[in-house]
Amino acid sequence: MSWWWSGAIGAAKKKLGEDEGDGSAGTKHESVGLVIGVTGIVGNSLAEILPLSDTPGGPWKVYGVARRPRPAWNITDHPVMYVQCDVSDAGDAQAKLAPLSDVTHVFYAAWIQRPTEAENCEANARMLRNVLAAVVPNCPGLRHVCLVTGRKHYFRLTGLPGETPAHDTPYHEDLPRFETPNFYYDQEDLLFEAAAKSENLSWSVHRPGVIFGFSPLSLMNFVSSLCVYAAICKHEGAPLRYPGNEVVWEGYCDASDADLIAEQQIWASVDPYARNEAFNCSNGDVFKWKHMWNVLAAQFGVEPVGYQGEEKRFSLQEAMKDKAEVWDAIVNENQLAKTRLNEVAQWWYLDLLFNAQGTHLDSMNKSKEHGFLGFRNSVNSFTYWIDKTKVYKIVP
């Protein structure tokens, strides 16, 4: 219980001492984790938390897998054995992952975006299939696979903008699937099939909502995108204008802290009562953007301007399309890490979320009933990840 509580109240995380394990020889490891998507927003948290001395199931040896060369920000406080591998390539996955025969737990937190959901289904199923094909037959001690999906599990995906009718909220894990294509369903089926063929392999599925976390390489980094928007407003002497609709401004929202998602996965991977279950994962509280917008503005010293009516709504993707040179100037003037605007800000994602047509909340009852009591204060979570984005010099 103390492990969850320490994270939940925002206590300082324990740091690794010089004598703690980093995958080197001479360390006796109880568990060996393979994090697929280690430079992503959830994988980054797993890479920090798994090697800590008090993490359940430990000491952990950790392999971290990503397609790109290892970024500098992933090295600090990430004592993992980095494996550069494109898991969408079956040959590369076999060559790089099959030799890791000591893996006991897989944490799958990777995804790729394609123009249509049918293409998403093909591409994302292929990636997971390649990982399972490389790891399951070659790791005799493999015990558990965690799969991170998301709240889109509860949506009927029509392929039309703004037309994604969903189940009534709050979403709970036993709601039926829709018949429309959804790559989360395809990934789950692959995982269920692999586990059914193995006597000792269990699984868990984790469904976060909007994630608050850190990763300059994430395709859906909400906090980073907002920080970049605020930094551009500050640089140009402009107010921080809310771009979205009244529904999101006035309605209740929730979020999923990336560390909390990692903690839930680790719990599910070592607790027998959590085996072969799907769990929602949100912070456990709600907030309104009419209040959180002021928090964001205060972090960057800009004037907040809230919802001003439908006639004042605007698209961030349109408003920011010519800001690449502005961002380059901000990076140079503040001696920030060298990034491109399209790497650290996903305007389409902010436009999508701030123009949602309804409230999307889930229930954490199942997770709590099975023994996971972790939570986060969403305001504290938001400011924590903003601070981390500044500390790593992604934004000023």
Helices and strands as residue ranges (DSSP letters): H 2-8, E 31-36, H 41-49, E 60-66, G 72-74, E 81-84, H 90-97, E 105-108, H 117-135, G 136-138, E 144-148, G 151-154, H 183-196, E 202-208, E 211-212, H 222-236, E 240-241, H 246-250, E 256-257, H 258-270, G 272-274, E 277-281, H 289-300, E 304-305, G 310-312, H 316-319, H 324-333, H 341-344, H 347-354, H 365-369, H 378-391
